[in-house]
């Protein structure tokens, strides 16, 4: 069970301002069914640009409903200008905190509010998902959005990014790109990032360093597994990022060898040496 | 507060009779079954009896039963042990809907260079056996297919699969953790090579399981150590738990008819009642080829975590296949593999009954759930607009 604060449970069990304002002055909608959460925020705005009323409808888990509920309480009575300064951190704080895995619920609240304000100001409905290029294909999250959550919440790991905006929570293929974004933002801030093992490689390897790293990785990470099955691998040549290898022993006759090559050897070299590495089998 | 426990595929209550049987083996009969003295020897006798009880439930010979610490260990030992017994073979065939004990292991093995074929299922959660036959190659070391699915209760024709696997010359492992104790299993009448079971799914305690290894099947031990379990699993036996598992198997044998009569009738009444009372509710999985105790239902346009939290306030304990309850962001891999639409996949609830449930439990759930579903639908932006568009 999640360790929800009493406040989260209170707002989930007794949601404030649930529903829809008829003929609202502003509407903000974010999320969708596929992602598993969505929020529709409707506002009544008076002539002084003050939020006179706010209502929400939410599809999502307990903390998504609680985040939406408390957001409506926080913004009622504020001018649009004041409301626009609310961040996801403020929402989480008002709820006495959210479990790390649930931070994206507070981000959804902030985004719905922004969308509603933009809608009121007559700006085109902002499809933030579509600004920048998509990095996380599973959840449709762009580089700009990732950069923003990293910057605003001072995030330093891929796991954090996933908790805040879901990016990287599916097939995990985009983890290297998310890491690059984290490093970029942190570098701007002048913070040295302590990257984990799979990110710990130097930015630019010399050719000699690269060759050594490839040989080391094969010896340490790849060969023992193949040996255990009566196979072996021989490094034939390295041509830029092309690594030419020959499979030996039982691997040589194995029908699954092309698979071994791609999913085993190439994946390991990408992980430990460089993403650009491609592995080819040569007969020699 | 009243507790209505309908999460028996997650874990079960230890039957009080099982507990009584275990009690002496903590403080009084605490000897080591491997010891030479009589004090340990009497414990060895009790372990022997438990082995017989487990064997009887599944129609096996006691020598074919290896006690383990849990279902996950049994699955790991079977797959890992087979791969190491056939070092020239690098291929594993399994399904997309297996328990993480098998799927995560296969993913891990893939990173080590093994290749894995994950067979798809159709919208009712069933396999295509021709596809399974075609997937098995001379390099396939092991085929691992579950007997019954933990989320939907869907039963695979594993006895038929065992014939296919044998004909193709591979080893067949079956994760029967959800099936053992709920439906009859007779290893004398099938050709399954290895079968995993877990104690806490059939009213024995947590922390004990067993792996059935058919006589003559090649096996490399996963836990290496002492001579216990005929050199197939090192480590001092968890005696009280093993005694408990034995007793639980004996009781499961006695109650087997009840599972397919009383428990099934309660499940059917619960399911039919909810489907009748709640609009936009769907059954996940094949209606017939199913465990008698399991019902997976999707309530469209709402999210499962909210349903569970509100149910929990009424004392009802169940599970959800929604993303939010698992800590991952994707809904259940089982429902996704079946192609359950996202409108329903996020709002799936699994009810799993046991012989300890009563007719009153079913009445109580039927009374409490409909208002919970309506309440969350009132909050959902999709509910009122469901006929127009599912996506904002």
Boltz contact constraints between the chains, C-beta under 6 A:
constraints:
  - contact:
      token1: [A, 18]
      token2: [B, 379]
      max_distance: 6.0
  - contact:
      token1: [A, 29]
      token2: [B, 392]
      max_distance: 6.0
  - contact:
      token1: [A, 32]
      token2: [B, 391]
      max_distance: 6.0
  - contact:
      token1: [A, 32]
      token2: [B, 392]
      max_distance: 6.0
  - contact:
      token1: [A, 33]
      token2: [B, 342]
      max_distance: 6.0
  - contact:
      token1: [A, 33]
      token2: [B, 343]
      max_distance: 6.0
  - contact:
      token1: [A, 33]
      token2: [B, 390]
      max_distance: 6.0
  - contact:
      token1: [A, 33]
      token2: [B, 391]
      max_distance: 6.0
  - contact:
      token1: [A, 34]
      token2: [B, 342]
      max_distance: 6.0
  - contact:
      token1: [A, 36]
      token2: [B, 323]
      max_distance: 6.0
  - contact:
      token1: [A, 36]
      token2: [B, 346]
      max_distance: 6.0
  - contact:
      token1: [A, 38]
      token2: [B, 381]
      max_distance: 6.0
  - contact:
      token1: [A, 38]
      token2: [B, 392]
      max_distance: 6.0
  - contact:
      token1: [A, 40]
      token2: [B, 381]
      max_distance: 6.0
  - contact:
      token1: [A, 57]
      token2: [B, 381]
      max_distance: 6.0
  - contact:
      token1: [A, 58]
      token2: [B, 379]
      max_distance: 6.0
  - contact:
      token1: [A, 59]
      token2: [B, 380]
      max_distance: 6.0
  - contact:
      token1: [A, 59]
      token2: [B, 381]
      max_distance: 6.0
  - contact:
      token1: [A, 59]
      token2: [B, 382]
      max_distance: 6.0
  - contact:
      token1: [A, 60]
      token2: [B, 303]
      max_distance: 6.0
  - contact:
      token1: [A, 61]
      token2: [B, 303]
      max_distance: 6.0
  - contact:
      token1: [A, 61]
      token2: [B, 305]
      max_distance: 6.0
  - contact:
      token1: [A, 61]
      token2: [B, 324]
      max_distance: 6.0
  - contact:
      token1: [A, 62]
      token2: [B, 305]
      max_distance: 6.0
  - contact:
      token1: [A, 62]
      token2: [B, 306]
      max_distance: 6.0
  - contact:
      token1: [A, 62]
      token2: [B, 309]
      max_distance: 6.0
  - contact:
      token1: [A, 101]
      token2: [B, 327]
      max_distance: 6.0
  - contact:
      token1: [A, 166]
      token2: [B, 329]
      max_distance: 6.0
  - contact:
      token1: [A, 169]
      token2: [B, 329]
      max_distance: 6.0
  - contact:
      token1: [A, 225]
      token2: [B, 112]
      max_distance: 6.0
  - contact:
      token1: [A, 225]
      token2: [B, 113]
      max_distance: 6.0
  - contact:
      token1: [A, 229]
      token2: [B, 87]
      max_distance: 6.0
  - contact:
      token1: [A, 230]
      token2: [B, 87]
      max_distance: 6.0
  - contact:
      token1: [A, 250]
      token2: [B, 88]
      max_distance: 6.0
  - contact:
      token1: [A, 254]
      token2: [B, 90]
      max_distance: 6.0
  - contact:
      token1: [A, 255]
      token2: [B, 139]
      max_distance: 6.0
  - contact:
      token1: [A, 256]
      token2: [B, 90]
      max_distance: 6.0
  - contact:
      token1: [A, 256]
      token2: [B, 91]
      max_distance: 6.0
  - contact:
      token1: [A, 256]
      token2: [B, 115]
      max_distance: 6.0
  - contact:
      token1: [A, 259]
      token2: [B, 115]
      max_distance: 6.0
  - contact:
      token1: [A, 260]
      token2: [B, 113]
      max_distance: 6.0
  - contact:
      token1: [A, 263]
      token2: [B, 110]
      max_distance: 6.0
  - contact:
      token1: [A, 264]
      token2: [B, 113]
      max_distance: 6.0
